[in-house]
Amino acid sequence: FKLGCFRKLFRAHSLVSGNRYYVIRDDSSIIAFVAGQKSLAESGYKIIGAHTDSPGLRIKPHALHKSGEILRIGVEVYGGPILATFTDRDLSFAGRVSYRTEAGEIKTQLLCFEQSLLRLPNLAIHMNRKVNEDGRGVPTFVKAHFGRPSSSSRQKLNGTD
């Protein structure tokens, strides 16, 4: 099985110098590498890593709470996110879910909802009066980054075009 120019490795394998390989672990992580032309002692190696599981909001066990017509979902903050980036936008769910079948067996499955399922509303200004005090609420434009506007841009800004 190939993904782009990378070949999937299975348990029993032999590496060919210069070839590209990848391994998937636990259906949740991927490791890709290129087998070098020289021995590790001669050339050394480089490792580059990334992950997408953090920062985020994780759903708590027994998380559903109904308040009138509103269904609330309890979450915990994970990995130090900038919480303001989660508010006032469409959100969904993705991740690994463990559940018990009717037969009592515990199963684990990956899921990803493609459509928007929820929205975290930002607090109204009267509930958070200091929201704009730290400067994040007001865009800042630095003249040096934009240069001088052209005459046609000035006309559009002034409404004289």
C-alpha positions in Angstrom: 0.0 0.0 0.0 1.5 3.4 -1.0 0.6 6.9 0.2 2.1 9.3 -2.3 5.7 8.1 -2.7 5.8 6.4 0.8 5.3 2.7 1.2 3.5 1.3 4.2 5.5 -0.9 6.5 4.0 -4.0 8.2 5.4 -6.1 11.1 7.9 -8.1 9.0 9.9 -5.8 6.7 13.3 -5.0 5.3 14.3 -1.5 4.5 15.9 -0.6 1.2 18.3 2.4 1.3 16.8 5.5 -0.2 13.2 4.3 -0.1 10.4 6.1 1.7 8.2 4.4 4.3 5.5 5.0 6.8 4.0 3.2 9.8 0.6 3.7 11.4 0.3 3.0 15.1 -3.0 2.5 17.0 -5.0 4.1 14.1 -4.0 7.5 15.5 -0.3 8.2 14.7 1.8 8.1 11.6 5.5 7.9 11.4 7.1 8.6 8.0 10.8 8.4 7.1 13.4 8.0 4.3 15.9 5.2 4.7 19.3 6.9 4.3 22.0 6.0 1.9 24.7 5.8 4.6 24.8 4.1 8.0 23.5 6.0 11.0 27.0 6.2 12.4 28.1 8.1 9.3 25.2 10.4 8.6 23.3 10.6 11.8 19.5 11.2 11.6 16.9 14.0 12.0 13.5 13.7 13.6 10.7 16.0 12.9 7.4 15.6 14.9 4.0 17.1 15.1 0.7 16.3 16.6 -2.9 17.4 16.3 -4.4 16.3 19.6 -3.4 19.4 21.5 -4.5 22.0 22.4 -8.1 21.4 22.5 -11.3 20.7 24.5 -11.9 17.1 25.5 -15.4 15.8 26.3 -15.7 14.6 29.8 -17.3 11.3 30.8 -21.0 11.6 31.4 -20.8 15.0 29.7 -24.4 15.6 28.5 -26.6 17.9 30.6 -30.0 19.3 29.4 -31.2 22.7 30.5 -34.7 23.3 29.1 -34.2 23.1 25.3 -30.5 23.5 25.5 -28.2 20.4 25.5 -24.9 21.2 27.2 -21.7 19.2 26.8 -19.1 19.2 29.6 -15.5 19.6 28.4 -12.1 19.9 29.9 -9.3 22.2 28.7 -6.4 20.2 27.4 -2.9 21.5 26.4 -3.2 25.2 27.0 -5.4 26.4 24.1 -6.1 30.1 23.3 -9.8 29.7 24.3 -11.0 32.8 22.4 -10.2 31.0 19.2 -12.9 28.4 20.0 -15.7 30.9 20.4 -18.2 32.2 17.9 -17.4 29.6 15.2 -18.8 26.3 14.0 -17.2 23.3 15.7 -17.5 19.6 15.4 -16.2 16.4 17.1 -13.3 14.1 16.1 -11.3 11.6 18.1 -11.2 8.2 19.7 -14.3 7.0 21.5 -14.5 4.0 23.8 -17.9 2.5 24.5 -19.5 -0.7 25.9 -21.5 -2.9 23.5 -24.8 -4.5 24.5 -22.8 -7.7 25.1 -20.7 -5.8 27.7 -17.6 -5.7 25.5 -15.5 -2.5 25.4 -14.8 -1.2 21.9 -12.7 1.7 20.6 -13.4 3.5 17.4 -12.2 6.6 15.6 -14.8 9.1 14.6 -14.9 12.4 12.7 -18.1 14.4 12.1 -17.7 16.4 8.9 -20.6 18.8 9.6 -20.8 21.5 12.2 -22.4 20.3 15.4 -22.1 23.1 17.9 -21.0 26.6 18.7 -19.4 28.1 21.8 -20.9 31.6 22.2 -18.7 34.3 23.4 -19.9 36.1 26.6 -22.0 39.2 26.1 -20.1 42.5 26.8 -22.0 43.1 30.0 -20.8 39.8 31.4 -17.2 40.4 30.5 -16.5 44.2 30.5 -12.7 43.7 30.2 -12.8 41.7 27.0 -11.3 44.6 24.9 -8.8 45.9 27.5 -5.8 43.6 26.5 -5.9 44.7 22.8 -7.0 41.3 21.4 -10.5 42.6 20.6 -9.3 45.5 18.5 -7.4 45.0 15.2 -4.1 46.9 15.0 -2.8 48.0 11.6 0.8 49.0 11.4 1.6 51.5 8.6 5.0 50.0 7.9 3.4 46.7 7.0 1.0 48.1 4.5 2.9 51.0 3.0 1.1 54.0 1.5 -2.3 53.3 0.0 -2.7 53.9 -3.7 -4.8 56.8 -4.9 -7.6 54.3 -6.1 -7.5 52.7 -2.6 -7.8 56.2 -0.9 -10.8 57.0 -3.2 -12.5 53.8 -2.2 -11.9 54.4 1.5 -13.1 58.0 1.2 -16.1 57.0 -1.0 -15.1 59.2 -3.9 -14.5 56.5 -6.5 
